Amino acid sequence: MKDFFYAIQDLFVNVLFAPFDALRALELENWWTANFVSWLFIIVGIVAMVYWMLQLQKFNNNNEEDKSITSHSYL
């Protein structure tokens, strides 16, 4: 049973966390390159939020949303 948990430890430490170790080593050389993934996620999140807000505005302008208080039968 002890070997099973050591196998899980080996999987996470040596395989699944290897990209994070590479980013940690890369950060010592160039901060911008190491944080490129973070900047990419931030940009994707901003684009998704803007798209979502535009879609909400489109549905609001078409009056497609049921804004009545008893919109659900259980209310």
Secondary structure, 3 states (H helix, E strand, C coil): CHHHHHHHHHHHHHHHCHHHHHHHHHHCCCHHHHCHHHHHHHHHHHHHHHHHHHHHHHHHHCCCCCCCCCCCCCC
